[in-house]
Amino acid sequence: MKHYIILIAMCCALTLPATTVQAQSHKHEQREKVEAAKVAFLTDKMGLTPEQSQKFWPIYNEHEAKRRELVKGYRIDFKQDIDLLTDAQVEARVAKIFDLKEKELALDKVYAERYQKVITIKQLVKMYRGEREFMKLLLRRLDDKKQNQ
């Protein structure tokens, strides 16, 4: 009997990491699908030529990576229960959030200049609009999935 319990425990221990890896793999696949859909969506909305696409997307991906790093700072500060913090701590967090938003705006300005070396100003505006439109589309689809479950 002892052997069966040990055997079952070992099987569970071996399959749990595999399940976690599968979940992470699925999450990664979903993220890649969303990114590919976003590329197709924005390329179409912006009317990018193949030459523009070749130059634009590396810049865009670099920008997104830097923006994601900044946004991590927001998430860290918003995850903690505000009621457990002192007013001074909350005030410091709000100041940090404003600082991060200023950095994000500065980053966006730098990349807007870089984008305009590859695309027109109208295409840049279409990119900004397209990003918002794509996000709304994603949120609608998530909403639909939740309602259908």
NUFI-208773 format. One record per residue (C-alpha): residue number from 0; x, y, z; residue in one letter. Coordinates in steps of 0.001 Angstrom, whole numbers, plus 524288, in hexadecimal, padded with zeros to 5 digits. Example, Ala and Ser with C-alpha at 12.3 -4.5 7.8 and 13.67 -1.06 7.14 Angstrom:
2
@i 0, X 8300C, Y 7EE6C, Z 81E78, aa A .
@i 1, X 83566, Y 7FBDC, Z 81BE4, aa S .
END
This chain:
149
@i 0, X 80000, Y 80000, Z 80000, aa M .
@i 1, X 80B1F, Y 80915, Z 80371, aa K .
@i 2, X 81109, Y 806C1, Z 7F608, aa H .
@i 3, X 80470, Y 80AA4, Z 7EF32, aa Y .
@i 4, X 803BC, Y 81764, Z 7F6BA, aa I .
@i 5, X 811DC, Y 81A68, Z 7F375, aa I .
@i 6, X 80F6D, Y 816CA, Z 7E538, aa L .
@i 7, X 8035E, Y 81F8A, Z 7E47D, aa I .
@i 8, X 80AB8, Y 82ABD, Z 7EB03, aa A .
@i 9, X 815E5, Y 8295E, Z 7E14D, aa M .
@i 10, X 80C7F, Y 82935, Z 7D5B9, aa C .
@i 11, X 805EA, Y 83584, Z 7DAB6, aa C .
@i 12, X 81304, Y 83C0F, Z 7DCD5, aa A .
@i 13, X 81747, Y 838AC, Z 7CF0B, aa L .
@i 14, X 80AA5, Y 83CA6, Z 7C82B, aa T .
@i 15, X 80894, Y 84986, Z 7CF57, aa L .
@i 16, X 81468, Y 85047, Z 7C92F, aa P .
@i 17, X 8104D, Y 84B0E, Z 7BBDD, aa A .
@i 18, X 802C1, Y 850DB, Z 7BDB6, aa T .
@i 19, X 808C5, Y 85DEB, Z 7C178, aa T .
@i 20, X 8119C, Y 85D94, Z 7B58D, aa V .
@i 21, X 805E3, Y 85A7E, Z 7ACE3, aa Q .
@i 22, X 7FE4A, Y 865EC, Z 7B29C, aa A .
@i 23, X 809D9, Y 86F09, Z 7B076, aa Q .
@i 24, X 80B90, Y 869DD, Z 7A2B8, aa S .
@i 25, X 7FD28, Y 86C0F, Z 79FCD, aa H .
@i 26, X 7FE0C, Y 879DD, Z 7A555, aa K .
@i 27, X 809FB, Y 87C80, Z 79CDE, aa H .
@i 28, X 802ED, Y 8772F, Z 790D9, aa E .
@i 29, X 7F72C, Y 87FE1, Z 793A5, aa Q .
@i 30, X 7FFFA, Y 88BC0, Z 7952C, aa R .
@i 31, X 80697, Y 888B0, Z 78831, aa E .
@i 32, X 7F962, Y 8875A, Z 78172, aa K .
@i 33, X 7F4F5, Y 8945F, Z 786E8, aa V .
@i 34, X 801AD, Y 89AD9, Z 782C5, aa E .
@i 35, X 80084, Y 8954E, Z 774FC, aa A .
@i 36, X 7F272, Y 89A07, Z 77425, aa A .
@i 37, X 7F6B7, Y 8A772, Z 778F3, aa K .
@i 38, X 8016B, Y 8A838, Z 76EA0, aa V .
@i 39, X 7F7CB, Y 8A4A3, Z 763E8, aa A .
@i 40, X 7ED83, Y 8ADF9, Z 76933, aa F .
@i 41, X 7F6AF, Y 8B9A1, Z 76A6B, aa L .
@i 42, X 7FD7E, Y 8B6E6, Z 75D75, aa T .
@i 43, X 7F03A, Y 8B74A, Z 756DA, aa D .
@i 44, X 7EB3B, Y 8C336, Z 75E57, aa K .
@i 45, X 7F7A0, Y 8CACF, Z 75BAB, aa M .
@i 46, X 7F8A5, Y 8C695, Z 74D85, aa G .
@i 47, X 806EB, Y 8C2E5, Z 74EFA, aa L .
@i 48, X 80E85, Y 8BF42, Z 742D9, aa T .
@i 49, X 81770, Y 8B352, Z 743C8, aa P .
@i 50, X 8234A, Y 8BC60, Z 7446B, aa E .
@i 51, X 81D3D, Y 8C45F, Z 74F61, aa Q .
@i 52, X 81968, Y 8B810, Z 756C2, aa S .
@i 53, X 82734, Y 8B2EB, Z 75633, aa Q .
@i 54, X 82C5C, Y 8BF5F, Z 75CA1, aa K .
@i 55, X 820A8, Y 8C290, Z 76545, aa F .
@i 56, X 81E80, Y 8B5E8, Z 76CDB, aa W .
@i 57, X 82C07, Y 8B4CC, Z 77301, aa P .
@i 58, X 82A8A, Y 8C2C2, Z 7781C, aa I .
@i 59, X 81CB4, Y 8C008, Z 77CD6, aa Y .
@i 60, X 820CF, Y 8B37F, Z 783D4, aa N .
@i 61, X 82C03, Y 8BA85, Z 78A80, aa E .
@i 62, X 822B0, Y 8C548, Z 78EC8, aa H .
@i 63, X 818D7, Y 8BB6E, Z 793F9, aa E .
@i 64, X 82358, Y 8B450, Z 79BC7, aa A .
@i 65, X 827C0, Y 8C0FA, Z 7A238, aa K .
@i 66, X 819B4, Y 8C514, Z 7A4D1, aa R .
@i 67, X 816CD, Y 8B7CD, Z 7AB00, aa R .
@i 68, X 82243, Y 8B99D, Z 7B444, aa E .
@i 69, X 81CBD, Y 8C6B4, Z 7B8A9, aa L .
@i 70, X 80F0C, Y 8C140, Z 7BA60, aa V .
@i 71, X 8144B, Y 8B6C0, Z 7C375, aa K .
@i 72, X 816CB, Y 8C1D6, Z 7CCFB, aa G .
@i 73, X 80865, Y 8C59A, Z 7CCC9, aa Y .
@i 74, X 803FC, Y 8B7B1, Z 7CF44, aa R .
@i 75, X 80CD5, Y 8B5C1, Z 7DAEF, aa I .
@i 76, X 8075E, Y 8C1D5, Z 7E19B, aa D .
@i 77, X 7F93E, Y 8BEA6, Z 7DE95, aa F .
@i 78, X 7F99F, Y 8B095, Z 7E35D, aa K .
@i 79, X 7FBA0, Y 8B3DF, Z 7F1A6, aa Q .
@i 80, X 7EFB3, Y 8B65A, Z 7FA2E, aa D .
@i 81, X 7EF13, Y 8C518, Z 7FBF1, aa I .
@i 82, X 7E807, Y 8C3D9, Z 808F2, aa D .
@i 83, X 7F421, Y 8BD69, Z 80EC0, aa L .
@i 84, X 7FCD8, Y 8C905, Z 80B38, aa L .
@i 85, X 7FECC, Y 8D5EC, Z 81227, aa T .
@i 86, X 7FAA5, Y 8E27B, Z 80B72, aa D .
@i 87, X 808FE, Y 8E5CA, Z 80955, aa A .
@i 88, X 80B4E, Y 8D8B6, Z 802A3, aa Q .
@i 89, X 7FF71, Y 8DA9C, Z 7F9E6, aa V .
@i 90, X 803E2, Y 8E863, Z 7F6AD, aa E .
@i 91, X 81158, Y 8E325, Z 7F2E5, aa A .
@i 92, X 80AEE, Y 8D8F2, Z 7EA2A, aa R .
@i 93, X 8029C, Y 8E316, Z 7E35F, aa V .
@i 94, X 80EB5, Y 8EB81, Z 7E128, aa A .
@i 95, X 815BA, Y 8DFA5, Z 7DB8D, aa K .
@i 96, X 80A4A, Y 8DCD2, Z 7D276, aa I .
@i 97, X 80A8A, Y 8EACC, Z 7CD58, aa F .
@i 98, X 81933, Y 8E9A5, Z 7CB6F, aa D .
@i 99, X 81760, Y 8DCF7, Z 7C3D1, aa L .
@i 100, X 80CC6, Y 8E32B, Z 7BB6C, aa K .
@i 101, X 815DC, Y 8EE8D, Z 7B864, aa E .
@i 102, X 82084, Y 8E4F4, Z 7B49C, aa K .
@i 103, X 816DD, Y 8DDA4, Z 7AC07, aa E .
@i 104, X 812EF, Y 8EA53, Z 7A551, aa L .
@i 105, X 8213A, Y 8EDEB, Z 7A326, aa A .
@i 106, X 823A4, Y 8E062, Z 79D88, aa L .
@i 107, X 817DB, Y 8E1C4, Z 79482, aa D .
@i 108, X 81CF1, Y 8EEE8, Z 78FA8, aa K .
@i 109, X 82A55, Y 8E938, Z 78CA3, aa V .
@i 110, X 8245A, Y 8DDEC, Z 78530, aa Y .
@i 111, X 81AB5, Y 8E6BB, Z 77E0A, aa A .
@i 112, X 82695, Y 8ED7D, Z 77836, aa E .
@i 113, X 82CC9, Y 8E07A, Z 774BD, aa R .
@i 114, X 82038, Y 8DB8D, Z 76E88, aa Y .
@i 115, X 81F44, Y 8E7A4, Z 765FD, aa Q .
@i 116, X 82C30, Y 8E42F, Z 75FB2, aa K .
@i 117, X 8255B, Y 8D7FA, Z 75A6B, aa V .
@i 118, X 816D3, Y 8DB55, Z 7598D, aa I .
@i 119, X 80ECF, Y 8E798, Z 75718, aa T .
@i 120, X 8088B, Y 8EFA8, Z 761DF, aa I .
@i 121, X 7FB2C, Y 8EAE6, Z 75D4E, aa K .
@i 122, X 7FF9D, Y 8DCD5, Z 75E97, aa Q .
@i 123, X 80482, Y 8E002, Z 76C43, aa L .
@i 124, X 7F719, Y 8E507, Z 77040, aa V .
@i 125, X 7F0F6, Y 8D8FD, Z 76A04, aa K .
@i 126, X 7FA22, Y 8D0AD, Z 77238, aa M .
@i 127, X 7F5C4, Y 8D749, Z 77EE0, aa Y .
@i 128, X 7E77A, Y 8D5EC, Z 77B12, aa R .
@i 129, X 7E9A3, Y 8C7FD, Z 7769D, aa G .
@i 130, X 7EFE5, Y 8C440, Z 78398, aa E .
@i 131, X 7E3F5, Y 8C944, Z 78AFC, aa R .
@i 132, X 7DAC1, Y 8C2B9, Z 78160, aa E .
@i 133, X 7E204, Y 8B5CA, Z 78294, aa F .
@i 134, X 7E193, Y 8B681, Z 79168, aa M .
@i 135, X 7D2E2, Y 8B8F2, Z 7910F, aa K .
@i 136, X 7D154, Y 8AD6C, Z 787D3, aa L .
@i 137, X 7D901, Y 8A499, Z 79102, aa L .
@i 138, X 7D12B, Y 8A8F4, Z 79CBC, aa L .
@i 139, X 7C467, Y 8A680, Z 7957B, aa R .
@i 140, X 7C8DD, Y 898D2, Z 791F2, aa R .
@i 141, X 7CCA6, Y 895FF, Z 79FFC, aa L .
@i 142, X 7BF6B, Y 89AF8, Z 7A461, aa D .
@i 143, X 7B8AB, Y 89242, Z 79A64, aa D .
@i 144, X 7C07C, Y 88673, Z 79F05, aa K .
@i 145, X 7BCB4, Y 888F9, Z 7AD35, aa K .
@i 146, X 7AE5E, Y 88A4E, Z 7A9AD, aa Q .
@i 147, X 7AE80, Y 87DC3, Z 7A1AA, aa N .
@i 148, X 7B485, Y 875A7, Z 7AC93, aa Q .
END
